[in-house]
Amino acid sequence: MERKKRDVWSVISVFFLLLFLLILIYPLFGILRQSVYSDQGELSLAQFTKFFSNPYYTITITNSAKVTLVVTLVTLLIGIPFSYFYSFYRLKGAKFLFVISILCCMSAPFIGAYSWIMLLGRSGVITQFLKNYLGIDIGNIYGFGGITLVQSLKLFPLVFIYMNGAFKNIDNSLMEASANMGCTGVKRFFRIVMNLSMPTILAAALIVFMRAIADFGTPLLIGEGYRTFPVEIYSQYLGENGTNHNFAAAISVIAILVTAVVFFFQKWATGKYKFSINSLHPVEKKKPKGIAGVLMYVYCYGLCAIAFLPQVYIIYLSFRNVNGMVFKDGFSLVNYETIISKKRLLLGRSITNTLYQSIAALAIIIIFAILIAYLVVRRRSMMNNTIDTMSMLPYIMPGSVIGIALIMSFGPAPFGLTGTMLIMILSMVIRRMPYTIRSATATLMQIPISTEEAAISLGSSKLKTFIKVTVPMMSSGILSGAVLSWVSIVTELSSSIMLYNNKTINLTMSTYIAISNGSYGPACAFASILTAVTTLVLVAYLAISKSEDIRM
């Protein structure tokens, strides 16, 4: 009987190994295979030669690397102080700051880009105001600077999420000991706090880097001449000026290699900071005082206000009268009436598909996360370590690459999944499962195995112990990772744009299509509904978890 119970987990391990070989390795192999064929169908490296021999294409890698590195640096520079003030000082309205900062990163990337165009574009509200009334010409938001601005303000909350957890793990006795040795203030921040938090800083930098380098919507809308490789992949696969699927596959392979190098470099760098901290005496928050306290409030509230401005402005525009691409004076519900009446079928289908796709994908992700976390933590083996490694592959793959891989592998017969709801859900599961898996694994590692052993010693079976004891104790980590996965799912663009059709369209795609067609009013209405949905999810999470922390 005991042997049979052990075999259940062995069967689960084999299931995940075969599943990941099918949905991860097989699509990657499909991309690799197509990348080594010339336009004439001959086996060669012509596509790679074409890419590296033409500066028109190689510049996309250089541009992506440049903007992503700058965005990562900027998010660390603005996110770490924000998190430090939040974690070490009793700021008034801290809960409000937390919610707003999280909402800043919980929207589709292109929505922020579109809003900033309306604010800082050539005819933007702020641009025209400064030029007409103050005589200041600030240029426009298009190009490298605009991409950096939009991505940095959207992604700095990810640094805040990570660093908030790290700062709470610092033992107050270490801070007191450093103070007794004369190390206080800014000096203590850099020599003690930053060094103790370095593994978390590297982890935060990695996730920002991966999110920024895979961003498709922002460079597409405001990049203009500043081309990045996710946009180039899209152009080569679905572009209006001709397509080349083999060349798109070759660029995808290069993109995977670039992100893989960064991922393994981060793992190597993190290995240089191997130590553990037990926060027996958490740091006590101090009350901000004097001019320093005023500056803290100005910095925290000012940063959140600027970062959240695009979403506020989108909601504002959704109630403005509009004629195509031009917003007119006056307010009304005409944009909402348009998507409800003229686009009623599209709106209803978009909302229904958004809920269906996200709920189905999240349910699968949660089940996968629970089982894989248990295999990795409680049943260590070569096979389970392989499963864990494969589950992280989507972490280093841009969404556009995953979209192309799924089309190439599962679009044709015998699968024939092109245009189906299944391929949309599959892409969302693949893209976002690493968040919940990592969160569930980290939580299970903190749960002593003696708890499960105690339940078994009292007569509970291993399966019953897993369901009744282990899973409930993992719930906080599962819920935390799940809410991030869910929000990432409903705002997914880079893979969905490759896979959707009119039957599987969702709110994110409806918003993007409306912007692309110049229907700015309905686009703002779609985006506002999407923002409302993500806000409700976050509020529900905070109410259920009774926590101010979201950990990844």
C-alpha positions as CSV (number, residue, x, y, z in Angstrom):
1,M,0.0,0.0,0.0
2,E,2.9,2.4,0.9
3,R,4.5,1.5,-2.4
4,K,1.4,2.4,-4.2
5,K,1.2,5.8,-2.5
6,R,4.8,6.5,-3.4
7,D,4.0,5.6,-7.0
8,V,1.3,8.3,-7.2
9,W,4.0,11.0,-7.0
10,S,6.2,9.1,-9.4
11,V,3.3,9.1,-11.9
12,I,2.8,12.8,-11.3
13,S,6.5,13.4,-12.0
14,V,6.4,11.5,-15.2
15,F,3.2,13.3,-16.2
16,F,4.8,16.7,-15.8
17,L,8.0,15.7,-17.5
18,L,6.1,14.5,-20.6
19,L,3.8,17.5,-20.5
20,F,6.6,20.0,-20.4
21,L,8.4,18.1,-23.1
22,L,5.3,18.6,-25.2
23,I,4.3,22.2,-24.5
24,L,7.7,23.7,-23.8
25,I,10.6,21.7,-25.4
26,Y,8.7,20.6,-28.5
27,P,7.7,24.2,-29.4
28,L,11.2,25.5,-28.8
29,F,12.5,22.7,-31.0
30,G,10.0,23.8,-33.7
31,I,11.4,27.4,-33.6
32,L,15.0,26.1,-33.7
33,R,14.1,23.8,-36.7
34,Q,12.4,26.5,-38.7
35,S,15.3,29.0,-38.0
36,V,17.8,26.8,-39.8
37,Y,16.0,26.8,-43.1
38,S,16.7,29.3,-45.9
39,D,13.9,31.1,-47.7
40,Q,14.3,28.4,-50.4
41,G,13.6,25.7,-47.9
42,E,17.2,24.5,-47.7
43,L,19.0,23.5,-44.5
44,S,21.4,26.4,-43.7
45,L,22.3,29.2,-41.3
46,A,21.2,31.8,-43.9
47,Q,18.7,33.4,-41.5
48,F,21.3,34.0,-38.8
49,T,23.7,35.3,-41.4
50,K,21.1,37.7,-42.7
51,F,20.5,39.0,-39.2
52,F,24.1,39.5,-38.1
53,S,25.3,40.9,-41.4
54,N,22.7,43.6,-41.6
55,P,22.9,46.5,-39.1
56,Y,19.2,47.2,-39.8
57,Y,18.4,44.0,-37.8
58,T,21.3,43.8,-35.3
59,I,20.4,47.3,-34.1
60,T,17.2,45.8,-32.6
61,I,19.3,43.7,-30.2
62,T,21.4,46.6,-29.3
63,N,18.4,48.9,-28.8
64,S,16.6,46.3,-26.7
65,A,19.7,45.7,-24.5
66,K,20.3,49.4,-24.1
67,V,16.8,50.4,-23.2
68,T,16.3,47.4,-20.9
69,L,19.5,48.0,-19.0
70,V,18.6,51.6,-18.5
71,V,15.1,50.8,-17.4
72,T,16.4,48.2,-14.9
73,L,18.8,50.7,-13.4
74,V,16.2,53.5,-13.2
75,T,13.6,51.2,-11.5
76,L,16.2,50.2,-8.9
77,L,17.2,53.8,-8.3
78,I,13.6,54.9,-7.7
79,G,12.1,51.7,-6.4
80,I,14.6,50.9,-3.6
81,P,14.3,54.3,-1.8
82,F,10.5,54.1,-2.1
83,S,10.5,50.7,-0.5
84,Y,13.0,51.7,2.1
85,F,10.9,54.7,3.2
86,Y,7.8,52.4,3.2
87,S,9.4,49.7,5.2
88,F,11.4,51.7,7.8
89,Y,9.1,54.6,8.5
90,R,5.4,55.0,9.6
91,L,4.1,56.9,6.6
92,K,0.6,58.1,6.8
93,G,-1.6,56.5,4.1
94,A,0.8,53.6,3.7
95,K,-2.0,51.3,2.6
96,F,-3.0,53.8,-0.1
97,L,0.6,54.0,-1.3
98,F,0.7,50.3,-1.5
99,V,-2.5,49.9,-3.5
100,I,-1.6,52.7,-5.9
101,S,1.9,51.5,-6.5
102,I,0.7,48.0,-7.3
103,L,-2.0,49.3,-9.6
104,C,0.7,51.1,-11.5
105,C,2.1,47.8,-12.8
106,M,-1.2,46.1,-13.2
107,S,-2.2,47.3,-16.6
108,A,-1.3,46.3,-20.1
109,P,2.0,48.0,-21.1
110,F,0.6,49.7,-24.2
111,I,-2.2,51.4,-22.2
112,G,0.4,53.5,-20.3
113,A,2.3,54.2,-23.5
114,Y,-0.9,55.4,-25.2
115,S,-1.8,57.6,-22.3
116,W,1.6,59.1,-22.2
117,I,1.3,59.9,-25.9
118,M,-1.9,61.9,-25.0
119,L,0.0,63.7,-22.3
120,L,3.5,64.2,-23.7
121,G,3.1,63.4,-27.4
122,R,3.6,66.1,-30.1
123,S,0.1,67.4,-29.4
124,G,-0.1,66.1,-25.8
125,V,-1.8,68.1,-23.1
126,I,1.3,68.7,-21.0
127,T,3.5,69.3,-24.1
128,Q,1.2,72.0,-25.5
129,F,0.6,73.6,-22.1
130,L,4.3,74.1,-21.5
131,K,4.9,75.3,-25.0
132,N,2.0,77.7,-25.3
133,Y,1.9,79.2,-21.8
134,L,5.5,78.8,-20.5
135,G,7.4,78.8,-23.7
136,I,9.1,75.6,-22.9
137,D,9.6,73.0,-25.6
138,I,10.2,69.6,-24.1
139,G,10.1,67.7,-27.3
140,N,8.0,64.6,-27.3
141,I,7.8,61.2,-25.8
142,Y,8.7,59.1,-28.8
143,G,11.9,57.1,-29.0
144,F,14.4,55.8,-26.4
145,G,13.5,58.4,-23.7
146,G,9.8,57.7,-23.9
147,I,10.2,53.9,-23.7
148,T,12.5,54.4,-20.7
149,L,10.0,56.7,-19.0
150,V,7.0,54.5,-19.6
151,Q,8.6,51.2,-18.6
152,S,10.4,52.6,-15.6
153,L,7.2,54.1,-14.1
154,K,5.3,50.9,-14.8
155,L,7.9,48.4,-13.5
156,F,9.3,50.2,-10.4
157,P,6.5,48.6,-8.2
158,L,8.1,45.2,-8.9
159,V,11.2,46.4,-7.2
160,F,9.1,47.7,-4.4
161,I,7.3,44.3,-4.0
162,Y,10.6,42.5,-3.7
163,M,12.5,44.9,-1.5
164,N,9.6,45.3,0.9
165,G,9.8,41.6,1.7
166,A,13.6,41.8,2.0
167,F,13.6,44.8,4.3
168,K,11.1,43.1,6.6
169,N,13.5,40.2,7.0
170,I,16.3,42.3,8.3
171,D,16.8,41.8,12.0
172,N,16.7,45.0,14.1
173,S,19.7,43.8,16.2
174,L,21.9,44.1,13.2
175,M,20.8,47.7,12.8
176,E,21.4,48.4,16.4
177,A,24.8,46.8,16.4
178,S,25.8,49.0,13.4
179,A,24.6,52.1,15.1
180,N,26.6,51.2,18.2
181,M,29.7,51.0,15.9
182,G,29.0,54.5,14.5
183,C,27.4,53.3,11.3
184,T,24.2,55.3,10.9
185,G,22.1,57.1,8.3
186,V,23.1,56.9,4.6
187,K,26.3,55.1,5.5
188,R,24.4,52.3,7.2
189,F,21.9,52.1,4.3
190,F,24.6,51.4,1.8
191,R,27.0,49.3,3.9
192,I,24.4,47.2,5.9
193,V,20.9,47.4,4.4
194,M,22.0,47.2,0.8
195,N,24.5,44.4,1.3
196,L,22.0,42.3,3.3
197,S,19.4,42.9,0.5
198,M,21.7,42.2,-2.4
199,P,20.2,38.8,-3.4
200,T,16.7,40.4,-3.5
201,I,18.0,43.4,-5.5
202,L,19.4,41.0,-8.1
203,A,16.1,39.1,-8.2
204,A,14.2,42.3,-8.6
205,A,16.6,43.5,-11.3
206,L,16.1,40.2,-13.2
207,I,12.3,40.3,-13.3
208,V,12.4,44.0,-14.3
209,F,14.9,43.1,-17.1
210,M,12.8,40.2,-18.3
211,R,9.6,42.2,-18.3
212,A,11.2,45.2,-20.0
213,I,13.0,43.3,-22.7
214,A,9.9,41.3,-23.6
215,D,7.6,44.4,-23.7
216,F,6.0,44.6,-27.1
217,G,3.3,47.3,-26.7
218,T,5.4,50.2,-25.5
219,P,8.1,50.1,-28.2
220,L,5.4,49.5,-30.9
221,L,3.4,52.6,-29.9
222,I,6.1,55.1,-29.0
223,G,9.3,53.6,-30.4
224,E,8.9,55.1,-33.9
225,G,12.5,54.8,-35.3
226,Y,13.7,53.0,-32.1
227,R,13.2,49.4,-33.0
228,T,13.4,46.5,-30.6
229,F,13.5,42.8,-31.3
230,P,10.0,41.9,-29.9
231,V,8.5,44.3,-32.4
232,E,10.8,43.0,-35.2
233,I,9.7,39.5,-34.5
234,Y,6.1,40.6,-34.8
235,S,6.9,42.5,-38.0
236,Q,8.6,39.5,-39.6
237,Y,5.8,37.1,-38.6
238,L,2.7,39.2,-39.0
239,G,3.9,42.5,-40.5
240,E,1.9,44.4,-43.2
241,N,5.0,44.8,-45.4
242,G,5.6,41.1,-46.0
243,T,6.4,38.2,-43.7
244,N,9.3,35.8,-43.3
245,H,8.5,33.0,-40.8
246,N,12.0,31.5,-40.9
247,F,13.6,34.8,-40.2
248,A,11.2,35.5,-37.4
249,A,12.1,32.1,-35.9
250,A,15.9,33.0,-36.1
251,I,15.3,36.3,-34.3
252,S,13.3,34.3,-31.7
253,V,16.2,31.9,-31.1
254,I,18.6,34.9,-30.7
255,A,16.2,36.5,-28.3
256,I,16.0,33.4,-26.1
257,L,19.8,33.1,-26.0
258,V,20.2,36.8,-25.0
259,T,17.7,36.5,-22.1
260,A,19.1,33.1,-21.1
261,V,22.6,34.6,-20.7
262,V,21.1,37.4,-18.5
263,F,19.2,34.8,-16.4
264,F,22.2,32.6,-15.8
265,F,24.4,35.7,-15.0
266,Q,21.9,36.7,-12.4
267,K,21.9,33.2,-10.9
268,W,25.7,33.3,-10.8
269,A,25.7,36.7,-9.1
270,T,23.1,35.7,-6.6
271,G,25.3,32.7,-5.7
272,K,27.9,35.2,-4.5
273,Y,25.6,36.3,-1.7
274,K,24.7,33.1,0.1
275,F,23.5,33.8,3.6
276,S,20.3,33.5,5.6
277,I,18.6,36.0,7.9
278,N,16.1,35.2,10.6
279,S,14.1,38.3,11.6
280,L,13.6,37.5,15.3
281,H,13.4,41.2,16.0
282,P,11.9,43.0,13.0
283,V,12.9,46.5,12.3
284,E,10.6,49.0,14.2
285,K,9.2,51.7,11.9
286,K,10.2,55.2,12.9
287,K,8.1,58.3,12.5
288,P,9.3,60.7,9.8
289,K,10.5,64.0,11.3
290,G,11.6,67.3,10.1
291,I,12.5,68.3,6.6
292,A,13.7,64.7,5.9
293,G,10.2,63.4,6.7
294,V,8.6,66.0,4.4
295,L,10.9,65.0,1.6
296,M,10.0,61.3,2.1
297,Y,6.3,62.1,1.7
298,V,6.9,64.3,-1.3
299,Y,9.0,61.5,-2.9
300,C,6.6,58.6,-2.2
301,Y,3.4,60.4,-3.0
302,G,4.9,62.3,-5.9
303,L,6.3,59.1,-7.5
304,C,3.0,57.3,-7.2
305,A,1.1,60.3,-8.6
306,I,3.3,60.5,-11.7
307,A,3.3,56.7,-12.2
308,F,-0.5,56.4,-11.8
309,L,-1.3,59.5,-13.9
310,P,-1.6,57.6,-17.2
311,Q,-4.4,55.4,-15.8
312,V,-6.2,58.3,-14.3
313,Y,-6.0,60.2,-17.6
314,I,-7.3,57.2,-19.5
315,I,-10.3,57.0,-17.2
316,Y,-10.8,60.8,-17.6
317,L,-10.7,60.5,-21.4
318,S,-13.2,57.7,-21.4
319,F,-15.8,60.2,-20.4
320,R,-14.8,62.9,-22.9
321,N,-16.7,63.5,-26.1
322,V,-14.7,62.3,-29.1
323,N,-14.7,62.3,-32.9
324,G,-12.4,59.5,-34.1
325,M,-8.9,60.4,-32.9
326,V,-9.8,63.9,-31.7
327,F,-11.3,64.5,-28.2
328,K,-13.7,67.4,-28.0
329,D,-15.0,69.6,-25.2
330,G,-17.7,68.2,-22.9
331,F,-18.3,65.0,-21.0
332,S,-20.7,62.2,-21.7
333,L,-21.0,58.4,-21.7
334,V,-20.8,58.2,-25.5
335,N,-17.7,56.1,-25.5
336,Y,-19.3,53.5,-23.2
337,E,-22.5,53.7,-25.2
338,T,-20.5,53.0,-28.3
339,I,-18.9,49.8,-27.0
340,I,-22.2,48.8,-25.5
341,S,-24.4,49.5,-28.5
342,K,-22.3,49.4,-31.7
343,K,-19.7,47.0,-30.3
344,R,-22.1,45.2,-27.9
345,L,-21.2,41.8,-29.3
346,L,-17.5,42.6,-29.2
347,L,-17.7,44.0,-25.6
348,G,-19.7,41.0,-24.3
349,R,-17.4,38.6,-26.0
350,S,-14.3,40.4,-24.8
351,I,-15.4,40.4,-21.1
352,T,-16.6,36.8,-21.3
353,N,-13.4,35.6,-23.0
354,T,-11.3,37.6,-20.5
355,L,-12.9,35.9,-17.6
356,Y,-13.0,32.5,-19.2
357,Q,-9.4,32.5,-20.3
358,S,-8.0,34.0,-17.1
359,I,-10.0,31.7,-14.7
360,A,-9.2,28.6,-16.7
361,A,-5.5,29.5,-17.0
362,L,-5.2,30.4,-13.4
363,A,-6.9,27.2,-12.2
364,I,-4.4,25.1,-14.2
365,I,-1.5,27.3,-13.0
366,I,-2.5,26.8,-9.3
367,I,-2.8,23.1,-9.6
368,F,0.6,22.9,-11.4
369,A,2.2,25.2,-8.8
370,I,1.0,23.1,-5.9
371,L,2.1,19.8,-7.3
372,I,5.4,21.0,-8.8
373,A,6.4,22.8,-5.6
374,Y,5.8,19.6,-3.6
375,L,7.8,17.5,-6.0
376,V,10.7,20.0,-5.9
377,V,10.8,20.6,-2.2
378,R,9.6,17.3,-0.7
379,R,10.6,14.7,-3.3
380,R,13.9,15.8,-4.6
381,S,15.3,13.9,-7.6
382,M,16.9,14.4,-10.9
383,M,13.6,14.1,-12.7
384,N,11.9,16.7,-10.4
385,N,14.8,19.1,-10.7
386,T,14.5,18.8,-14.5
387,I,10.8,19.6,-14.2
388,D,11.6,22.6,-12.0
389,T,14.2,23.8,-14.6
390,M,11.8,23.4,-17.5
391,S,9.0,25.2,-15.6
392,M,11.3,28.3,-15.6
393,L,11.9,28.3,-19.3
394,P,9.0,30.7,-20.0
395,Y,10.7,33.1,-17.6
396,I,13.4,33.7,-20.2
397,M,11.2,33.7,-23.3
398,P,9.6,36.9,-24.6
399,G,5.8,36.5,-25.2
400,S,6.1,37.0,-28.9
401,V,8.5,34.0,-29.1
402,I,6.1,31.8,-27.2
403,G,3.2,32.9,-29.5
404,I,5.2,32.0,-32.6
405,A,6.4,28.7,-31.1
406,L,2.8,27.7,-30.3
407,I,1.6,28.6,-33.8
408,M,4.4,26.7,-35.5
409,S,4.0,23.6,-33.2
410,F,0.3,23.3,-32.6
411,G,-1.2,25.3,-35.4
412,P,-1.0,22.8,-38.2
413,A,-2.3,19.2,-38.1
414,P,-2.5,17.0,-36.2
415,F,-3.2,19.5,-33.4
416,G,-4.9,22.2,-35.4
417,L,-5.2,24.7,-32.5
418,T,-4.9,27.9,-34.5
419,G,-7.7,30.3,-33.6
420,T,-9.0,28.2,-30.7
421,M,-9.6,29.1,-27.1
422,L,-7.3,26.3,-26.1
423,I,-4.2,27.8,-27.6
424,M,-4.9,31.1,-26.0
425,I,-5.3,29.5,-22.6
426,L,-2.2,27.3,-23.2
427,S,-0.1,30.4,-24.0
428,M,-1.3,32.2,-20.8
429,V,-0.5,29.1,-18.7
430,I,3.0,28.8,-20.2
431,R,3.7,32.6,-19.9
432,R,2.6,33.1,-16.3
433,M,3.0,29.8,-14.4
434,P,6.6,30.6,-13.2
435,Y,5.3,33.4,-10.9
436,T,3.0,31.0,-8.9
437,I,5.4,28.1,-9.0
438,R,8.2,30.2,-7.6
439,S,5.9,31.7,-4.9
440,A,4.5,28.3,-3.9
441,T,8.0,26.7,-3.8
442,A,9.4,29.5,-1.6
443,T,6.5,29.1,0.8
444,L,6.8,25.4,1.1
445,M,10.5,25.7,1.8
446,Q,9.6,27.7,4.9
447,I,7.2,25.0,6.2
448,P,9.0,22.5,8.4
449,I,8.5,18.9,7.3
450,S,8.0,18.0,11.0
451,T,4.4,19.4,10.6
452,E,3.5,16.9,8.0
453,E,5.4,14.1,9.9
454,A,3.3,14.9,13.0
455,A,0.1,14.5,11.0
456,I,1.2,11.2,9.6
457,S,2.2,9.9,13.0
458,L,-1.3,10.7,14.2
459,G,-2.7,8.3,11.6
460,S,-3.3,10.6,8.6
461,S,-2.3,9.2,5.2
462,K,0.3,11.0,3.1
463,L,-2.2,12.0,0.5
464,K,-4.6,13.3,3.2
465,T,-1.8,15.1,4.9
466,F,-0.9,16.8,1.7
467,I,-4.5,17.9,1.0
468,K,-5.5,18.8,4.6
469,V,-2.2,20.1,6.0
470,T,0.4,21.0,3.4
471,V,-1.8,22.8,0.8
472,P,-3.6,25.0,3.4
473,M,-0.2,26.0,4.9
474,M,1.0,26.9,1.3
475,S,-2.1,29.0,0.7
476,S,-0.6,32.4,1.3
477,G,2.2,31.9,-1.1
478,I,-0.1,30.3,-3.7
479,L,-2.6,33.2,-3.4
480,S,0.2,35.8,-3.6
481,G,1.7,34.2,-6.8
482,A,-1.8,33.6,-8.2
483,V,-2.9,37.2,-8.0
484,L,0.2,38.3,-9.9
485,S,-0.3,35.5,-12.5
486,W,-3.9,36.5,-12.9
487,V,-3.3,40.2,-13.5
488,S,-0.4,39.3,-15.9
489,I,-2.8,37.0,-17.7
490,V,-5.6,39.6,-18.2
491,T,-3.1,42.2,-19.5
492,E,-1.2,39.8,-21.7
493,L,-0.5,41.2,-25.2
494,S,2.7,40.0,-26.8
495,S,1.7,36.4,-27.2
496,S,-2.0,37.0,-27.5
497,I,-1.6,39.3,-30.5
498,M,-0.1,36.3,-32.4
499,L,-2.9,33.9,-31.4
500,Y,-6.2,35.7,-31.1
501,N,-9.1,35.9,-33.6
502,N,-12.5,37.5,-33.4
503,K,-13.9,34.5,-31.4
504,T,-11.2,34.5,-28.8
505,I,-10.6,38.3,-28.5
506,N,-10.4,39.7,-24.9
507,L,-10.4,43.1,-23.3
508,T,-6.7,43.7,-23.7
509,M,-6.8,42.9,-27.4
510,S,-10.0,45.0,-27.9
511,T,-8.3,47.9,-26.4
512,Y,-5.2,47.5,-28.6
513,I,-7.3,47.1,-31.7
514,A,-9.3,50.2,-30.9
515,I,-6.1,52.2,-30.5
516,S,-4.7,50.8,-33.7
517,N,-7.8,51.7,-35.6
518,G,-7.8,55.3,-34.3
519,S,-11.0,54.8,-32.2
520,Y,-9.5,56.5,-29.1
521,G,-12.7,57.0,-27.2
522,P,-13.8,53.4,-27.2
523,A,-10.2,52.4,-26.6
524,C,-10.2,54.5,-23.4
525,A,-13.5,52.9,-22.3
526,F,-12.1,49.4,-22.9
527,A,-9.0,50.3,-21.0
528,S,-11.0,51.7,-18.1
529,I,-13.0,48.6,-17.8
530,L,-9.8,46.5,-17.8
531,T,-8.4,48.8,-15.0
532,A,-11.5,48.4,-13.0
533,V,-11.3,44.6,-13.3
534,T,-7.7,44.5,-12.1
535,T,-8.5,46.9,-9.3
536,L,-11.3,44.7,-8.0
537,V,-9.0,41.7,-8.1
538,L,-6.3,43.5,-6.0
539,V,-8.9,44.8,-3.5
540,A,-10.3,41.2,-3.2
541,Y,-6.8,39.8,-2.7
542,L,-6.0,42.3,0.1
543,A,-9.4,41.6,1.7
544,I,-9.0,37.8,1.6
545,S,-5.3,37.7,2.5
546,K,-5.5,40.5,5.1
547,S,-1.9,41.3,4.0
548,E,0.0,44.2,2.5
549,D,2.5,42.0,0.9
550,I,2.5,40.4,-2.6
551,R,5.6,38.2,-2.9
552,M,7.0,36.8,-6.2
